[in-house]
Amino acid sequence: MEEIHEAIQLMEQDKAEEAIKALETFIPTAGEDEKFTIAELYMQWGMLEEAKSILIQLSQSYPNESELKLMLAEIYIDLEEDDEAIDILNQFGPEDEEYMGALVQLADLYQAQGLFEVAEQKLLEAKNIDPMEPLVDFALGELSFSNGEYQKSIPYFEKAFEAHKVVADVEVGVRLAEAYAATGEFEKSMEYYQSTASEDPEHLFRYGFIAFRADRLDIAVNIWEQLLNLDPNFQSVYLYLAQAYETEGRIDEAYETAQKGLKVDEFNKELFHLAGLLAHRLGDKEASFHYIKEAVAIDPGFKEAILFLVENYKQASDEEAIIELLTHVIELGETDDYYKWELARAYNEIESYDNALNLYKDAYNTFKDDSDFLSEYGYFLVEEGRIAEGIDIFTRYLTVEPTDSVIEEYLDRLKQNEDSL
């Protein structure tokens, strides 16, 4: 073993090449125990192919040696050679002490291959062997959770949680919190989040989100503030924290949070939109327009932001701004006919009647069952002297609103006037 000790010392002295060379030179004359030790060292040093080669050779001499099988299976898994790992693990039988561990590993491999039913069968077999083993319950919970079967995962996770709060570096309480949240039991979810001591930003974000969904804004705000103290660059939290502040009526804090968020997430259209709405509420119209325009620049299909601009341009009687905005988004490929309707209105206001007429015509097929559109379009046509077309539109209107006596009388007068011509 002297050669092996020398190699270990060389590795500890950061002389990796010399250490590896020493072992390679020694392997041809090494005994089987020494080769096994070298394989262990190779595994520790990340030399998996070299370790695999030695272990395959040893396993040919000792085909029933369980430790060799498990080590080989571990290497195959690390090398993502799942089929080879499955072949080895399937060699274990109920008589082997390692059988239950092999079943759990097999389940994990089958799950990775999408064979969820086979994976569950292996885990249920392991549970029959030891019904009280929390690792098996955890594995069954993870399998159900990963398949979206959240309700099914809960009893397994609860049994595992009774024995271990953390399994395989996973906080079981967090899993339970997420499972309960997915089934709509937000209060139960929050209980499990509160039971964990996790300061993981993702967990804190989820905890705050569940509290937000459960209308516990006090908890959500507190948790998200804690999260930002730990990680000010956690982008996703700013939008929701600003919304929580807004809901609580803390508009200044909401606006400040949105502005801070935009410094770390400068392409978040939702955050730009919210900042614009908050600026508007605070009376800063210039900032409001700036933020909303940025949201539209990021996503020309952001209808809510576009309509905000349109409505505010209307209030300012700025039809030219409406025309510029909607013409631009239509040119970019946005096909919402509501934009054409609004554009028609704007052209009508500036007395560009031909443009208005063409846009009303384009929008008609979409809004032919919309009474507001039909009424507006009909009056426009009559004012433009297109009486016959106006009669057709008002006739259509009355099929949508047959009890509107005012339009009915107006239509009758139109028909009489047309007949008298």
Secondary structure, DSSP 4 states (H G I P E B T S, - for coil): -HHHHHHHHHHHTT-HHHHHHHHHHHGGG--HHHHHHHHHHHHHTT-HHHHHHHHHHHHHH-TT-HHHHHHHHHHHHHTT-HHHHHHHHTT--TTSTTHHHHHHHHHHHHHHTT-HHHHHHHHHHHHHH-TT-HHHHHHHHHHHHHTT-HHHHHHHHHHHHHH-SEETTEEHHHHHHHHHHHTT-HHHHHHHHHH-----HHHHHHHHHHHHHTT-HHHHHHHHHHHHHH-TT-THHHHHHHHHHHHTT-HHHHHHHHHHHHHH-TT-HHHHHHHHHHHHHTT-HHHHHHHHHHHHHH-TT-HHHHHHHHHHHHHTT-HHHHHHHHHHHHHTT---HHHHHHHHHHHHHTT-HHHHHHHHHHHHHHHTT-HHHHHHHHHHHHHTT-HHHHHHHHHHHHHHSTT-HHHHHHHHHHHHHHHH-
